[in-house]
Amino acid sequence: MAPRTRHLKKGKPVTLCTVWEYNVGISEDVTTFLSMIEWRYNHQSVFSEDSMKHNAFFLSLAFLAIASFAAAGTYTIDPVHSDVSFKVRHLVSKTSGQFTEFDGAIVADFEKLNASSVEFTIKAASIDTKDEDRDTHLQSEDFFDVETYPEITFTSSKITKSGTQTFAVTGTLTMHGVSKTVTLPVTFLGEVKDPWGNTKAGFEIETTIDRKDYGIIWNKALDAGGMILGDEVEITINLETKKE
């Protein structure tokens, strides 16, 4: 949606607020507030001196609201309201699982992305597919070999904006002793204050990797042809974070 404009003086349009082109997605609360400011702006007499003063005041409030939500900060992961899940083909369907132990921090500076960073760690032994025998097999040398490689880590090296609320986060993913450069598509879901006064921000990552790229190659042939497991693993990470 294009930002709306109004004419304070003939031939001199001004943008009310370029919310939809701003370099960070903003929360629903801020969007509602900006809509209220826009209504107030549109109902002024556009040529009167008083209205111009009011408009300047309300525009200042709008940009202050945006700036408060775009301020740099460090966000730590709330594991109770976050999850790391995956899906992989098994025979003719997809089997899902999750990792229950993970931690990390996001340094977010939406105005200076080169000052932003992501650190994320998963405990490989926390894999849970709701089947104890299968989980034991996945923890073994056939798969993650958790005794030798207890952690899966990601460390960012570059973050760029790819859309209104999306970012391309490039970094090093290390799993099963293999490190590779990957670019993760990250969606910023907004920032709000919780009932206890904490600032919370949400992030979502959806990507696909080939497990063989990381040396996880176990499989078994079927008598009728084909293999038991697929190679592509669909990964979804939902993070609720707290601003420190």
C-alpha positions as CSV (number, residue, x, y, z in Angstrom):
1,M,0.0,0.0,0.0
2,A,1.4,3.4,-0.9
3,P,1.7,6.1,1.8
4,R,-1.0,8.7,1.7
5,T,-0.2,12.4,1.1
6,R,-1.9,15.7,1.8
7,H,-1.2,19.2,0.5
8,L,-0.4,21.8,3.1
9,K,0.4,24.3,0.3
10,K,-0.6,24.2,-3.3
11,G,1.9,22.1,-5.2
12,K,3.8,20.9,-2.1
13,P,2.5,17.5,-1.0
14,V,3.9,16.0,2.2
15,T,3.9,12.4,3.2
16,L,1.8,11.8,6.3
17,C,4.2,9.0,7.4
18,T,5.9,6.5,5.1
19,V,4.9,3.6,7.5
20,W,4.8,1.0,4.7
21,E,8.2,1.9,3.4
22,Y,9.9,2.2,6.8
23,N,12.9,-0.1,7.3
24,V,11.3,-2.2,10.0
25,G,8.0,-3.8,10.4
26,I,6.0,-2.3,13.3
27,S,3.6,-3.8,15.6
28,E,-0.2,-3.7,15.4
29,D,-0.3,-1.3,18.4
30,V,1.9,1.2,16.7
31,T,0.0,0.9,13.4
32,T,-3.3,1.6,15.2
33,F,-1.7,4.6,16.8
34,L,-0.5,5.9,13.5
35,S,-3.9,5.4,12.0
36,M,-5.4,7.5,14.7
37,I,-2.8,10.2,14.0
38,E,-3.6,10.0,10.3
39,W,-7.4,10.5,11.0
40,R,-6.6,13.5,13.2
41,Y,-4.4,14.9,10.4
42,N,-7.0,14.4,7.7
43,H,-9.7,16.2,9.6
44,Q,-7.7,19.4,10.0
45,S,-8.3,22.4,7.8
46,V,-5.4,22.0,5.5
47,F,-4.5,25.6,4.9
48,S,-5.0,27.2,8.4
49,E,-1.9,28.1,10.5
50,D,-3.3,26.3,13.5
51,S,-3.8,23.1,11.6
52,M,-0.3,23.2,10.3
53,K,1.0,23.5,13.9
54,H,-1.2,20.6,14.9
55,N,-0.1,18.5,12.0
56,A,3.6,19.1,12.8
57,F,2.9,18.0,16.4
58,F,1.1,14.9,15.4
59,L,3.7,13.9,12.8
60,S,6.3,14.3,15.4
61,L,4.4,11.9,17.7
62,A,4.2,9.4,14.8
63,F,7.9,9.3,14.1
64,L,8.6,9.1,17.8
65,A,6.4,6.1,18.0
66,I,8.2,4.4,15.2
67,A,11.6,5.3,16.6
68,S,10.7,3.7,20.0
69,F,9.9,0.4,18.2
70,A,13.0,0.6,16.0
71,A,15.5,1.2,18.9
72,A,18.5,-1.0,19.1
73,G,18.6,-3.6,21.8
74,T,19.5,-7.2,22.8
75,Y,16.8,-9.8,22.8
76,T,17.1,-13.1,24.6
77,I,14.9,-16.1,23.8
78,D,12.0,-17.1,25.9
79,P,12.0,-20.9,25.5
80,V,8.6,-21.3,27.1
81,H,7.0,-19.4,24.2
82,S,9.4,-20.5,21.4
83,D,9.9,-23.7,19.4
84,V,12.3,-25.3,17.0
85,S,10.6,-28.0,14.8
86,F,11.4,-30.0,11.7
87,K,9.8,-32.3,9.2
88,V,11.4,-35.0,7.0
89,R,9.8,-37.5,4.6
90,H,9.4,-41.0,6.0
91,L,8.2,-43.5,3.4
92,V,5.2,-41.7,1.9
93,S,4.4,-39.2,4.6
94,K,6.3,-36.6,6.7
95,T,7.4,-37.2,10.3
96,S,7.8,-34.2,12.5
97,G,9.9,-33.6,15.6
98,Q,11.4,-30.8,17.7
99,F,14.3,-29.8,19.8
100,T,13.3,-28.8,23.3
101,E,16.5,-27.2,24.6
102,F,17.9,-24.1,22.8
103,D,19.2,-20.7,23.6
104,G,20.4,-17.6,21.9
105,A,20.4,-13.8,21.6
106,I,19.5,-11.3,18.9
107,V,21.2,-7.9,18.8
108,A,18.8,-5.9,16.7
109,D,19.5,-2.4,15.4
110,F,17.0,-1.8,12.6
111,E,18.6,1.5,11.6
112,K,22.1,0.0,11.4
113,L,21.8,-3.6,10.3
114,N,25.5,-4.0,10.2
115,A,25.5,-3.6,13.9
116,S,22.9,-6.4,14.3
117,S,23.8,-10.1,15.0
118,V,22.3,-13.5,15.9
119,E,23.6,-16.3,18.0
120,F,21.7,-19.5,18.4
121,T,22.5,-22.8,20.0
122,I,20.5,-26.1,20.0
123,K,21.2,-29.0,22.3
124,A,21.3,-32.0,19.8
125,A,20.4,-34.5,22.5
126,S,17.1,-32.7,23.2
127,I,15.6,-34.1,19.9
128,D,12.0,-35.3,20.5
129,T,9.9,-37.1,17.9
130,K,7.5,-38.7,20.5
131,D,9.1,-42.1,20.1
132,E,11.8,-43.0,22.6
133,D,13.4,-45.7,20.4
134,R,13.6,-43.4,17.4
135,D,15.0,-40.5,19.5
136,T,17.7,-42.8,20.8
137,H,18.6,-43.8,17.2
138,L,18.6,-40.1,16.1
139,Q,21.0,-39.3,19.0
140,S,23.4,-42.1,17.9
141,E,26.3,-42.1,15.5
142,D,23.9,-42.9,12.6
143,F,22.5,-39.4,12.9
144,F,23.5,-36.6,15.2
145,D,26.1,-38.4,17.3
146,V,25.3,-36.2,20.2
147,E,28.2,-37.4,22.4
148,T,30.7,-36.1,19.8
149,Y,28.7,-33.2,18.6
150,P,26.5,-32.0,21.4
151,E,25.4,-28.7,19.9
152,I,24.0,-27.2,16.7
153,T,25.0,-23.6,16.3
154,F,24.3,-20.6,14.1
155,T,26.3,-17.4,14.1
156,S,25.4,-14.6,11.8
157,S,27.9,-12.6,9.7
158,K,25.6,-10.4,7.7
159,I,22.0,-9.2,7.9
160,T,20.2,-7.4,5.1
161,K,16.6,-6.2,4.6
162,S,14.6,-8.3,2.1
163,G,11.1,-6.9,2.6
164,T,9.0,-4.7,4.8
165,Q,9.2,-7.1,7.7
166,T,11.7,-9.7,6.4
167,F,15.4,-10.0,6.6
168,A,18.1,-12.3,5.0
169,V,20.4,-13.5,7.8
170,T,23.6,-15.0,6.5
171,G,25.9,-16.9,8.8
172,T,27.6,-20.1,9.7
173,L,25.5,-23.2,10.6
174,T,27.4,-25.9,12.3
175,M,25.9,-29.4,12.8
176,H,27.4,-32.8,13.2
177,G,30.9,-31.3,12.9
178,V,30.3,-29.6,9.6
179,S,30.1,-25.9,9.2
180,K,28.4,-24.2,6.2
181,T,27.4,-20.7,5.2
182,V,23.7,-20.4,4.9
183,T,21.2,-17.6,4.5
184,L,18.1,-17.8,6.6
185,P,14.9,-15.9,5.8
186,V,13.7,-14.2,9.0
187,T,10.4,-12.5,9.5
188,F,10.0,-9.9,12.2
189,L,6.6,-10.4,13.7
190,G,6.4,-7.2,15.8
191,E,7.2,-5.8,19.2
192,V,4.9,-5.2,22.2
193,K,4.9,-4.6,25.9
194,D,3.6,-7.5,27.9
195,P,1.3,-7.0,31.0
196,W,4.4,-6.9,33.2
197,G,6.1,-4.2,31.4
198,N,8.6,-6.3,29.4
199,T,9.3,-5.6,25.8
200,K,8.7,-8.7,23.7
201,A,9.6,-9.2,20.0
202,G,8.7,-12.1,17.7
203,F,10.7,-13.7,14.9
204,E,10.0,-16.6,12.6
205,I,12.3,-18.6,10.4
206,E,11.3,-21.2,7.8
207,T,14.0,-22.9,5.7
208,T,15.0,-26.3,4.2
209,I,18.4,-27.9,4.4
210,D,19.8,-31.2,3.0
211,R,21.0,-33.4,5.9
212,K,23.6,-35.0,3.7
213,D,25.4,-31.6,3.4
214,Y,26.2,-32.1,7.1
215,G,27.3,-35.7,7.0
216,I,24.0,-37.2,8.2
217,I,23.6,-39.8,5.6
218,W,22.0,-42.8,7.2
219,N,19.2,-44.4,5.1
220,K,17.8,-47.8,4.1
221,A,16.7,-49.0,0.7
222,L,13.1,-50.3,0.3
223,D,12.6,-53.6,-1.5
224,A,10.2,-52.0,-4.0
225,G,12.7,-49.2,-4.7
226,G,13.4,-45.8,-3.1
227,M,14.6,-45.0,0.4
228,I,13.0,-44.9,3.9
229,L,14.0,-41.3,4.6
230,G,14.1,-38.1,2.5
231,D,17.2,-35.9,2.4
232,E,15.5,-32.5,2.7
233,V,14.6,-31.4,6.2
234,E,12.0,-28.6,6.6
235,I,12.8,-26.4,9.6
236,T,10.6,-23.9,11.4
237,I,11.7,-21.7,14.2
238,N,9.4,-19.5,16.1
239,L,10.9,-17.2,18.7
240,E,9.4,-15.0,21.3
241,T,12.2,-12.8,22.7
242,K,12.6,-10.4,25.6
243,K,14.4,-7.1,25.3
244,E,17.1,-6.8,28.0
